[in-house]
Amino acid sequence: MSNRTLLERYYEYIHTERHREADMWPLMGGPLPVMSITLLYLAFVLKVGPKLMEKRKPFNLQTVLVLYNFCLVLFSLYIFILPFSNGLISYFLTEGLCNPKIPSDELLYNITTFSWWYVVSKAIELVDTVFFVLRKKNQHITFLHVYHHGIMLIVSWTLLKYLPCQPPLMHAIVNSLVHVVMYAYYMLAAMGPRFQKYLWWKRYLTLMQLTQFSILLVYEFYLLLFGCNHIKSLLIIIIGMNIFFWLMFMSFYRATYMKKAKD
């Protein structure tokens, strides 16, 4: 049986044999809300925002930044813990790495709930760049930063809408754990100069992100080679994205830390 046929059968199973309550949740009715958010984000951070701030002083957002990053630490921790408390991890470990059938409505609901919260987190994280604009930290608005934030919202929405299956879920679990650490760092950084002595581990945060992509690539290549025929085409796309992210983050790491060490 071809990969296309398996993929079509899996999609039909998810969307016809199981009730898709997630389709009625905020942002999930169709692509318009998420695409509108992404386009508004790009327009503001690349054009409108810098133009509005051109002749204005940067905003002092210290208190807002501390609270924002603290909330995202808690939110990311919640997303990371959720699959351990609602049975997803247990199901993955007992039913194999890539079971094409979801055995119960309850489990499908748990998968879609977890995935939806992850989509919401990607929408909220767009505010990171908005704060850069309002603080006139335009040097942080890099291609890597903007592309990463924008594409993660679109991809996480698409996977929840059309293919809520295990490989993207594992990516979300690992990514949420990394974001707990990342936003904890940003929170400390926002607290002011007296906390700079606690931020010596900045380069290790980037190494953690590189490690994240490396672990996921090993996992995804294993699934591609030894199973998951029903989503092989999806795995190839995910692997391609992770390789691209790994290369971009490695380039950033070399330019930021290795080049400075040589100088």
N, C-alpha and C positions, 0 to 999 in steps of 0.2 A: 504493500500500500504506500502511496507517495506521501511525502511530507506535507504537501498541500492538502491532501485529503484528510490526513490526521489533524492538521491545524483547523480545517473547516469543521471537522467533527467535534473537536474540543470547544471551539467557539460556539457551535450550536448547543452543545451540552450546557455551557455556562449560561447562555442567554435565553434558552427556551425550556430546557428541562428543569432549571432552577430559577426561582423567583429572584429577579434582580432589583432588590429594594434600593441598592446604591444608586440606580439610575434616577431616583427621585430625590436624592440628597443634593444640597447646595453645590454648585459648580458642575454637577454630573449629568444634567439633562441633555447637553450637547456641547460642541466645541466652542461656541460663541463666548461664554463667560471667560474661560481660561485664555483663549486667544486674545480677547479684548484686554484682559489684565496684562498679558505679556507685551502686547503692542503699546499700551499706555506706559508700562514700565520702561520699555526701550526708548520711547519718545521722551519721557521725562529725564532719564539719567543720561541720555546721549545728546539731547538737544535743548528741550524746554527748561529743565532744571538749571544746567550751567548758564544758560542765557539769563534766567531770572536772578541768579546769584552773582552775575558778573560784576555789578556795581554795589553789591551789598556785602556787609560784613558777615563772616561765618557765624552760624548760630552756636550758642553754647548749650549743648545737649547732654551734659555729663550725667545728670540725674536720670534723664530719659533713657540714655544708653545703658546705664547700670541696670535699671529695671527691665528694659527690653531684653538684654542678654541673660539676665537671671531667669526671666520667664521662659526663654528659649532653652536654657539648661534644663528646667523642669519639664518642658514640653517634649524635648528630645529624649529625656530619660523615661518619660511616660510611654513614648512610642517604642523605645527599646524594650521596656519591660512587658508591654502589652501581649506580644506573642507567647511569652513564657507563662502568662496568667490565664490566657484564653484557650490554650490547648494546641496552638499552631506548631510550636516547636516539638511537642510530644508527637503530634501527627506526622510531621516530617521525619522524625527519627524512627518511628515504628512502621510507617507505610512505605519507606523507601524515599530516595532523593527526588523522584520525579513521577509521581502517580498522576496519570492524566485524568482520573476521575475523582471528584470531590464527593465523599460518601454521604454527606448530610447537609441539609439546609443550614443547620447551626454552624457547621464548619465554614461553609461558604459565607455566611453572615460575618463570622469572625475574621475571615480573610479580607472581605471588602471593608469592614470597619477599620481594621488596621491600615489597609491601603489608603482609605479616605483620609484618615488623620495624617498620614504621611504626605498626601497631596496638599492638605491644608498647611502643613509645616513649610512646604516648598513655596506656597503663596506668601506666607508671612515673611519668609527669609528674603524676599525681594526688597523689603524695607531696609535691609543692610545697605544697599546701594543708594537708596534715597537719603539715608543719613550721611553718606559720603558727600553727596551733592550739597546738602544743607550746611555741612561743615566745611565745604570747599576743599575736600580731600580728593581732588580730581586725579591725583597720581595713583590712587587705589582703584580707579574705575578702569581696569584693564580689560582686554579682550577675554582673558581667562575668567575673570570674575563675572562679567556680564553674561558671557556665553553659558557658563556653568549654572548660574542662577536661572536664566531664562529656559534653557533646555531641560533642566531637571523638573520644572513645573509641568512642561508639556509632556515629557516622557512618562512621568509618574501618573498623570491624568490619563494618558492614552492606555497605559497598561491596566489601570484599574477599570477603565471603561470597556476594554475589549479582551484583555487576556490576564485576569488576576490569577497568576500561577506562581509556583515556588521560586524560580530564580530571581525575579524582581523583588520578591518579598525578602529573600535573604540579603539582597543588596540594601534594602531599606533598613533592615535590622542592624547590619554592620555600620551603615552610614549614620544612623541615629546615635549609636554609641560614640562614634568619632565626633559628632556634633555636640554631644554633652561636654566633651573636653574642649572643643573649639570655642563654644560660647562661654565656657568658664574662663578661658583665656581672655576673650574679648571683654568680659565683665570686669576682670581684674585690671585690664588695660584702661578701661573707662574710669576707674576709680581715682586716677590721678598719679602724679610723679612718685608719691611715697610708696606706691605699690610696684614700681618698675623693677625693684630688686627681686620680686617674685616671678618675673616674666623671662627668666634666663632660658626657658625651655621652648622659646618660640620656634626655633628650627626643628625641634622634635615634633611639633604639631604638623609641620609639612611632611616630615618623615612618616608620621602616623597616617596621613592621608595617602601617601604613596604605598604604604603597607596595606591599607584598605583595598586599593585597586589591585595590588598584587595577589592578595588572598582571594578576592572575587574572581580574578582572571583564572587562577588555578581551579577554583570551584566550577566556573562556567565551562572551561575546557574539558574538565572531567565529565560534566553532563553532556557536552557536545559529542564526546568520543564514546561514552559508555551508556547512553540512554537518552531520554527526552526526545524521541523522534517526532513527537507531535508538535514540538516548538523549536525544531532545529534552526529554522530560518530566523526566529526571534533571538535565539542564543547567539547567532552570528552577528546580528545587529548590536546586541548588548556587549559582546566581546569587542567589537570595533569601537564602540563608544568608550569603553573602559581603557582600551589601549590608547586612544586619543587623549583621555584625561590623564593617564599615567605619564605620557610624553609631555603634556603641557605643564603638569605639576613638577616633573623632573627638570624641565627647562627653567621654571621659576626657582626651584631649589638651587640649581647651579648658578643662576644669575644673582640670586640674593645672598647665598651663603658661601659657596665654593669659590666664586670669583673674589668676594671680599676677603676671604682667607688668604688667597694668593697675593692680593694687594697689600 
